[in-house]
């Protein structure tokens, strides 16, 4: 399985747990556990799934005495959009600094490090651009609100390729980078 493919079992378990919580808001932790385990998942899987939902802030926990009750997070759509926006902006500013340092740092690395750095930068730049695309779509699908950011990412990608192009190990690095990018690029639908 590729690292880009979702783990469908994990999402299915999250859906089951979230639906059970929504349909049984009055059930405390142990009662919810009895409802789900062992029919849908094991106890350890339940705990991991619950922790994942809490970490993603999809659900929240409320204590009453010594009992825990779970509830879907209010305004989750708005909160998740704010979270995406914050992470995307932080990533964007961090990547600008990383690419800026390439001129001084990159030439002094060995070939494997150069390939790893370039792959990581390109992957993160493409993911950040995807973040801005999701935000554009969520906020106003008829306008590109993050036009400047998209353009800057395009320029940063160009800069990464310029650094690679002018590197003494270009002939070794470039094919690895192109091969790596093949994973993220659209495929011919006629194949």
N, C-alpha and C positions, 0 to 999 in steps of 0.2 A: 504494500500500500504506500502511495506517495505521501509525503508530509503535508501536502495540500488537500488531500482527501479527508473529509470529516469522518470521525468515528461514529457511524450511525447508531451503534449500540448505546453509546454515551448519550446522544441526543434523544434517543427513544426512552432511555431511563429517566432523563431529565423531564421529558414530557409527561411520563407516567407519574412521577413524583409531584410535578407542578399541578397536574390535573387533580390528583388525590388531595393536595392541599386546598386547592380552590373549591373542591366539592365537599370538603370536610373541615371547614375552618375551626370547628369546635373540638377537633381531636388534638390531644396533646401528643408529644413525641412518641411515647411508647405505644399509644393506640394507633397512631399513623404507621409505626413500624410493624405492628401486627397486621394491619390492613394490606401492606405491600409485601412483606417478607413472609414466606418464601415464594409466594405466587409469581411475583414479577422480578424479584432480584434477591440476592443474598444480603445479609445484614451489613457486611462490610461494604458491599456495593451501594447499599442504601446510604450509609454514612458518607461515602465518597461523593455520591451524587448530591446529597443534601449540602455538603461542604462546597461543592462546585456552584450550586445555585446561590448559596450565601455569598461566596466570593464574587460572583458575577452580579450580586445585588439584585437578583431576580426575585428572591424571597428575603424576608427578614424574620427575625425571631423575637418573640415577646414572652417574657417570663411572668408567670402568675404563681406565686408561691415557689414551690420547687419544680413546677412543670413548665415545659417549653411548648409554645404554640407558634406555628409557622403561618405566615401570611404573604401573599403576593405583594411585591413592592408597589406602592402607589406611584402613579406617573412614571412607570418604568420606561415608556417610550421616550419621554422628554429627558429623563436622567441618562438613558443609554446614549442618546444623541449628544448630550453634553459631554459624556465620557469619551465618546468617539472623537468629538471635536478637540477636547483637551489632549488626548493621546496623539492625535494626528498633528496638532500644532507643536507639541513638544518634540515629536519625532522629526518634524520638518526643520525646526531650529537646530536640533542636534545634528542632523544630517548636513545642514549647511556648514556647520563648524568642522565636521569630519572631512568633507570634501575640500574645504579650504586648507586643511593640514596635509592633504595628499601630496602636494608639490614637495614638501620638505621630508615627510615620513616615508612615502612609498618607495623611492629609489634605494633606500637603505635596507629594505626587507629582502628575504630570500624568495625564490620563485613561488613556493607553496604559500607563503604568507601573502604575497601579492595577489595570487589567485583568490585566496580566501577573503581578503579585504575587498577586492573588487566585486566578488559575488555577493558578499554581505551588503555592501553599499547599494548595489543595483537592486537587490531584492528589497531592501528597506525603502529605497526611493520609489519603487513600483508600488509597494504596499501603502506608502504614505500618499501617493497619488490616488490610489484606490480609495483611501480614506476621504480625501477631498471630493472625489467623485460621488461617494455615498452621501456625504454631507450636502453636495450640490443637489442631488436627487431628492433628498429628504426635505430640504428647505424650499427649493423652487426648481422643479424639473425643466422649466423653460428657459432658465438662465444659468450661466456659469458664474457663480458667485465667487469662486476661488480661482478665477482666471490668472491672477498674478502668481499664485502658489503653483498652479499647474505649469505655467511658463517657467518659473524658477526651477522646478523639478526637472523639466526638459533640459534646461541649461546645465543643471548639476549632473545629469546623466551624460550629457555631451562632454562635460569637464572630466568625468571619470574615464570616458573613452579616450580623450585627449592625453591624459596622463599615461594610460596603457599604451597608446599609439607611440608615444615618445620614450617609452621605457626600453632599456637595452634588452630586456627579455620578452619583448613584444611577440615574437614568433612562437613562443611557448605559451604565453599567457592568453593571447587573443582567441585561439581556437577553444580553449577551455571555457572562456567567458561566453563565447557564442553558443557552444554546446549547452552550457548551463541555462542560458536565456531561452533556448529552444523549449525547455520545460514550461516556461511561463507564457510563451507566445501562442496565439491561436493556431489551430491545426487546420489543414485543408479538409473541409467537410465532405468532399467527394471521395476521400480515401476509404 
